[in-house]
Structures are given as structure tokens and as C-alpha cells.
Amino acid sequence: MMNAMKKRRWFLVLAMLTLIGLAVKAYAGDPTGAATLKKNPDAPVDYVWVLVCAFLVMFMQPGFALVEAGFCRAKNAINLMMKNLMDFVAGSLVFFAVGYALMMGKDWHNLIGVSGWFLHGDSYDVHTYLIWMFQVVFAATAATIVSGAVAERIKFPVYLFYSAVVSAIIYPIYGHWVWGGGWLSKLPFGVGAVDFAGSGIVHAMGGFIGLAGAMALGPRIGKYDEEGKVKPIVGHNIPMAALGVFILWFGWFGFNPGSTLSAHELRISVIAVNTNLAAAAGALASLIFMKLKLGKWDLGMTLNGALAGLVAITAPCAWVEAWAAAVIGLVAGVLVCVSVLSLDRLHIDDPVGAVSVHGVNGTWGLISVGLFADGTYGNYTTKAPLVKGLFYGGGFDQLIAQLISSGVCILWAFIMGWVTFRIAKVVFGGIRVSAEEEAEGLDYGEHGGNAYPDFQVSSYLQQ
């Protein structure tokens, strides 16, 4: 008992010393913004632009929460809302502590960043804080994507663990390789691997971590019968999911145009139009595909088609013409349908289609840069080198770089996701709730509540 008390005391002392150490050199940067403003009188316009766009991306969190809850059963609605909330809570804290430093800190051998821990020292700077705010909402988005793929059967503590790992380690390190000056951005092809707003870094990353989680957990009870045939588990509130998609579509106008990091980059108009066209084309393609496949105008898949188009255009949005954005969206709308049906045949249970929407189409978005980039815009600037794809005379250089980045993203996300879930299985004594709790619903077992306490199913609906 005394040893335990001594250990706790030493832990508290160490924590206090760490906090004192973090306070050292607190004013080494430009925390007032005076130096920044003197150097660039137009900075306030850019700062307001980036922050407003960050707030729009943060508003995508409730969009994801509504989509996931709507596509799942009523007995798990609280659990899904709680997970989306905690993605932003845990993500904010761990990205503040270590994630931002790993991603955007001073480069170490083209692998990781090694400065900016806890945003102290030289990082106490208005520009660093600006970029941190814009990046943390992206990190939380990557973690939230996984939530849908593992819905309705994962233990809540396991979810918190994996969510923190994504925002602290998995997302930042690959992000450093592309956005932080790491090795993928320095490939000897064109301008290196590029990803304007995160088709790979955010979406494919979340999608393939989700694939690892779905495979590690196994399908929900009742998803497949004894003969292996699919038994649809219908979402409890498709109008809620539709509202979530509208919110996500709206938030994406912060996600993509905001990635210019400057209101003075007038390319934002091109980016906004491309974003909208790809979403519309994706929705239309999924609508028609499912009508031809099933004979019905399927709303759920059409909603996922819109999201697929948004995911796919996120990487190339600044580098392509409007017609190419529409084509990218059309392909995405078909890919998401084919992927959802294929995963079901493989008995990989993804309740909301997260792997298909984000993983498959995030990869397509990365590759599409190497095909459709028109050579009129550079890497976040109008200055050379310009990004030019195969169809515009750029040869195979950019396409090869994008293929390498795509492969690395898939492997990194899946392997790290699998390792994270295996560690969680040991630490938490399993990653899946009991069969009884799954049947009852995670809302009551995990959170002691009911999302719809006054709701009763009529005898007519029970028949």
C-alpha cells in the first residue's frame, strides 16, 4: 500500500515538473501576432478564412454522428453519438500533446516531426496555433470514419483507446510524410506525392483502419445466416442519416477550399465548384446503379454516393477542371456500390459503408490526381512546379507518385489499425461486447440509457 502511495506521489511530482518544463520559453514564438501582422498586413483575412473553414470542418462531426446513428439501430444511437463526441474530445487532447509535433514539427530524416510537443516553446505562435486548429479537425475526422465500420459491437473503452491512437500516431505520421515535408512529398516524380485536402491522409486512412477494425471484430450477430447469405440490418432513421449527409456536404466547403490556407488564393472558387459537382455526380451514379441492380431508387446508397464523390474529389479538387470533377464523382458513385456489395460477399460487416465510402474512394481520389491534374496550379500556390497528370501531357510521373502514396496509405492504415486492435484485445480483455449486450443494445449496457425512452413498437410493426 505504501509503495503504491509513493509511486503515485512520484508520478504527481513528475507531472508537475513536466508542466513547469513546458512553461519554459513560452514566449519564444509570436503569441501576440504583432510580428506576423507587421510582416504581412493582410494576415487577418487569411486567419479568419482558415479559422472559419476549420469551424465548418468541426461541424462535420455532428454530420458523421447523424449518418452513423441513422444507418444503425435505435438501441445503439447513444453509443454512436458518444463515440463521435469522444473522437473530438480525445483527438483534441492527444493531437495537442503529441500528434501535431509528429505531423508538422521539425522534420527528422523525412519520417516524423520532432518539435512542437504540447504547443509550447517556439510553438506558442499565432501561425502554429492557426495550423493546429485546422489540422485537429482533420485528425478527428479520420478517427470518426472508423466509428461507422466498427459500430454496434465494439467495447467503449476500446473505442476510446483506438481513437486516441489514430489522432496521436497513425494519422500524424502518414500526414507528415505528405504534408509535413516527409519522404512521400519528396518522391522523384513531378512534385512528389500530393493530396490537396486529404482523400488519402484523412479518408483512406480512416477507411482502412476501419477495415482492420471490422475484420478484427467480426460481423454483427444476425448479419449473415447459416448459409452465408446477407440478412440486411436496416438503419432506424434514414431521414436522420440524410440530414447528416447534407451537413457533411456543407462542411466540405470548409474542408476543401479551406485547405488553401489563404483567402488570397482565388483558386478557392474552382475548388468549391469541383467539390459540389463531384458530390452531385457521385449521388447520381449510385442512384442509377442501384436502380439497375435492385429495381429501386435506394436513398441510403445514394447518400453514400454523394459522400463518395466528396471523398474522391478531396485530393484533386484544386488541380482539375469541372468536367473532370464530375467524372471523378461518377466513378466514385459506382465504386462505392460495387465495394459495399463486394464486402458483404466477403462477410466483412461495415454497418454504414465507411470502408467503401472513405477507404476505396479516398484511394481513387489520390490516383485521380495523377490522371486529371491539368497543370494550371501548383502545390497550394500558383507558382511552379505545377501538378500535371497523364491526361494533360504530364506523363506517368505524377501517377506513379500517387500510386506509391496510395499503396503506402493502405498498408500503413491497415497494419497500424490491426496492431492497435490486437493490443486493445490484450489490454481490455477483448474488443467486442458480449452477445447479450449486443442483442440488448450498447446504449443500455455501455451508457445506461435509451435514446428513445418513450418509443414503443406497435404490435402491428412487430408482426
N, C-alpha and C positions, 0 to 999 in steps of 0.2 A: 504493500500500500504506500509506504514511504517512498519507495523507488519510483512508483508511478507519479507521486506528487512532485518529486524532484524533477522528473522528466518533463512534466507539464510546466514547471517553473522555468526550466532552461529553454523550453520551446517559446514561452512568452518573452523571455529576455532576448532570444534570437530574433523574434518577430519585431520587437521594439528597436533593436539595433538595425535591422533591415530597413525599417521605416525612417530611422534617423539618417541612414546612409542614402536613402532615396531623396532626402531633402537637400543633400549636398549639391552645390552647383545648380540650384533650382532656377536661377535666372540666367543661365548660360545662353539661352536662346533669345527669342524676341517675343516674350509673353504679352507685351502691350500692343504689339503691332505697329509701333511707331516707325521702326526701321523699315518694315515692309512697305508701309504707306509712303514713306519718303522715297523709296526706291521705285515704287510703282503706284502712282496716284489713282490708277484705275482698278486697283486690287479689290476695293469694296464690292464692285459689281460682280467680279468673279467669285468672291467669297459668298455673297448672297445666293448667287446661282447654284453653286455647288452644295451649299447647305440646304437650300430648298429641295434640290434634287435628292439629297440624302434623306430628307424627311419623307419624300414621296416613296423612296425605296423602303423606308421603315414602315410605311402604310401598307406595303405589300404583305407584311406579317399577318394582319387580320385577314387579308385576302387568302393566303395559304391556309389559315385556320378554318375559314369558312368552306373552302374547297374540300379539305380533308374531312372535316366533320360531316359535311353534306353527303359525301361519297361513302361514308361509313355508317354504321348502325347507331341508333339513338342511344343505346346503352354505353357507348364509348365517346359520346360528344364532349363531356367534361375532360376526359383524359386527353383528347386531341387538342382542345383549347389550351389546357395546361402545358402540354408539350411545346406548342408554338410560342406560348408566353416565355417558357423557360429557355427556349433557344436564344431569345434575345437577351434574357437576363444573364444566363451563363456565358453566352457568346460575348457580351459586352465586357464582362469582368476578365475572362481569360484572354481575350484579344488585347485588352488594356495591359495585362500583366506580361504576356509573352508573345502572343500572336502577331501583333504589329511589328515587333522587333525582328522576329523571324522573317517576316514578309518584306518589310520596307526599310529595315535597318541597314547599316553599312555592310556591303557585300563581303562574304568570306568564301573565297575560292569558287565563286559562281554557284554556291549551293544554298546558303542561308544568310539571313541578315543577323548581325551580332550587336546591334545598338538600338537604344530606344526602349529598353525594358521599363515598364510602368510609366512610360511617357515622362521620365524625369531627366534632369541634366539638360543637355542640348536639345532634348525633345520638348522641353517646355517652351514651345514656339507656336505662334498662331498658325503658320502654314502646316506644321506637323499635326496640330490638333484638327485642322481642316481635313487633311487627308485621312486621319484616323477616323473621323466621323463618317466620311464617305465609305471607307473600307469596312467598318464594323457592321454596317447594314448589309453589305455583301456577304460577309462571313456568316452572319446569322441566317441569311437566305440559303446558303449552301447546307447548313445544318438542318434547316426546316424541311428541305426537299426530302431528306431521309425519313422524316416523320411519317409521310404517307406510305412509303414502301414497307414499313415495319408496323403499321397501325393494327390495333385491336388484339395484340398478343404479347407485346414486349413489356417487361417489368419497368416501372417508372424510374427506379434508381439506375438501372442500366441505361435508360434513355438519357438521363442527366449526364452520366459518365461519357457516353459516346458523343453527345452534343458538345461537351466541353473539349474533348479531344479534337473534334473537327475544327472548331474555331481557334484552338490553341496551336495545333500542329499540322494537321493534314491539309487544310485549306491554305494556310500561310506559306508553307514550304513550296508547294507547286506554284502558288501565286508569286513567290519570289523568283522562281525560275523564268516566269514570263514577264511579270510586271515590275519586279524589283531589281532587274539587272542580272538575273541568273543565267544559267547556261543555255536554256531554250531560246532566250531572246538574242543570243549571240551565235546561233547556228549559221554556218557559212552559206546560207541561201537567202537571196533577196535581203530583207531587213530582219531576218530571223523569224522565229515563230511569233505570231501576233494574235491577239484576242481582244478586240476593242473594248467590250463591256462585260465579257465573262461567259460566253457559251461553254467554254471548257473549264475555266477556273472556278466558276460558281456552279453552273448547271450540270455539266457532265460529271464534275466532281461529286456533287450531291447525289446524282442519279446512280453512279456506280458504287458509291458507298452504300446506297440504299439496296442495290442488288446484292451486295455481300450480306447485308442485314437480313433481307428477305430469305436468302438461301440458308443462312445460319439458323434462323427461327423456324423455317418450315411453314407450310400453308396453314391457314386458319382451319379450325375444326369445321367440317361440312363443306369445304370449298370444292373437294373432289370426291366422287362416290367411289365405291369399292372397285368399279371397273375403270376408274381413272377419268371418267367424264366430268366436265366442268359443271358445277352447280352454282349459278350466279348468286352472289350475296348482294342484294340490292341496297344502295345507299338510302338513308332515311329521309333526306331532304335535298332533292336535286335543285329546287329553287335557291336554296342556301349556297350550294356549290356554284350555281350560275352567277349569283351576286359576287362570290369570291373571285370568279374569273374576270368580271367587269372591273373589280378593284385592282386585280393584278395587271390587267391591260392598261389601266390608268397609271398605276405606279411605274410601269415600264417606261413611261415618258420621262421619268427621272433616272431610271436605271441606265438607259442607253444614251440619250442626249447629255445627261449629266456627266458621262464619262469623258467628255472633252475637258472637264475640269476648268473650263473657261467660258464665260458668256461671250467672249470676243471671238471665239471660233464659230463663225457663222455656218459652219457645216452642220450645226445642230438642226437646221431645218431639213436637210437631207436625211439625217438620222431619224428624226421624228416621223417623216413620211414613210421611210423604209420600214420602221418598226410597225406602223399601223398597217401597211399593205401586207406584210408577211403574216401578221396575225389574222387578218381577214381571209387571205388565201389559204392559210392552214385550216381555218374553220370550215371553209367551203369544201376543201378537198376531203376532209374527214366526213363531212355531211354526205357528200356524194358517194364516197367509198362505202360507208355503212349502209346506205340505201341500196346500193348494188349488191352488197354482201348479205344483208338481212331483210331487205324489203321494207325497212322502217327508217324514218327520219330521227336518228338517235341523238338526243340532246347531250347526254353525257360524253360521248365520243367527240361530238362537235365542239364542246367546251375544251376538251383536251387538245383538239386540233388547233384551236386558237392559241393555247399555251405553247404547243409545239412550234408553231410559227414564230412566236415571240422568242422562244429559246433559241431557235435556229438563227434568227437574224441578229442576235445579240453580239456575236463575234464580228460579222461582216458589215454591220449597219452603217458604218462611216465610209466604207470603201466600195459600195456597189450602187448601181443605178436602180431606179424604181422598178423597172421590169424584172431585174434580177432578184430584187427583194420579193416580188410576187412569186417568182419561180421557186425561190428558196422556201417560201411558205407553203406552196403547193406540195413540194416534195415532203416537207415536214409533216403535213397533214396526212399523207399516205403512210409515211414511215411509222407514225405513232399508232395507227390502226394495225398495221402488219405486226409491229412489235408487241402490242398488247395481246393479240391473238396467239402469237408465237410463244410468249412467256406462259400463257395458260396451257398450251400444249406441252410445255416443259415442266408443268406443275410448279412454277415459281409464282407465288401468290403476292401480287402487288396491288393492294386494295384501291389505290387511286390512280394507278398508271404512272407513278413517279419515274420509274426506270425508263419507260418508253418516252415520256414527255421530255425529261431532262437529260437522261443519260444518252439515249440514242440520238436525239435531236441536238443536244449540245455538241456531240461529236460531228454530226452533219454540219452544224454551224461553223466549226473550226475548219473543216475541209472545204466548205463553200468559199472561204476567203481565197484559197489557192486557185479557185476556178473563176470567180466572178469579180474580183477586185479590179477596178477599171483604171488604176494608175493616176487618178486625179487628186489623191490625198495621201499624206504620209502617216507616220505613226504618231497620231494625236497632233498633227501640225500640217500646214500646207507646204512646208518645206520638204525638200528631198532628204532621204530616199523615199520614193513613193511606193505604195503597195500595189503590185500589179499581178493579176492571176493569169492562168493558162489561156482563157478565152479572150484576153486582151493583149496577147502577144508577150506575156511575161515569161513564157516558157514554163518549165516544171519546177523551178527553184522554190517559189513560194509554196506550191502544192506539196512538195517534199517536206518542207519545214513544217507545214500544217499537219501532215500525216504523222511525222515524228512526234509532234506535240500531242496529237490525239492519242497515239499509242501509249505515250508516257502517262498521260492523264488517266486513261482507263486502268493501266496497270497499277499506278500509284494509288488511285482511289480504291480500287477493289482489294488490293493486297492489304493496304493500311486499314481499310474498313473491316476486312476479315480478321486481321490480327486484333483490332480493337474489340470486336465482339467475342473473340476467343478469350482474351484477357478478362473481359467482363464476366464471361461464363464462370471462370475460376474465382474471381473476386467476389461475385454476388451469388455464387452457388446456383448458377443457371441464369438464362437471359429471358426465359419465357414464363408467363404466369401459368398457374395450374389450369387444368382442363375445366375445373369447376368455376374458377374465377373468369375464365374466358367465356364460358357459357352464360354466366350471370351478367357479365359486362365489367369492364375495367373501372367505370365511373364509381360504382359502389365499393368494389374490392380495393381499389388503389386510392380513392379520394373520398369515400364515404358519402357520396352524393348522388343525385339524379338530375340530369339536365332538364327533364320534363316531369316534375313531381305530380302534376295534375293531369297528366296524359293517361288515358285508358284506351285500350284496344277494344273495339266493339265485338260482340260475338259474331257479327256478320263478317268482319275482317279476319277473324280467327279461323273461319271455316275454309 
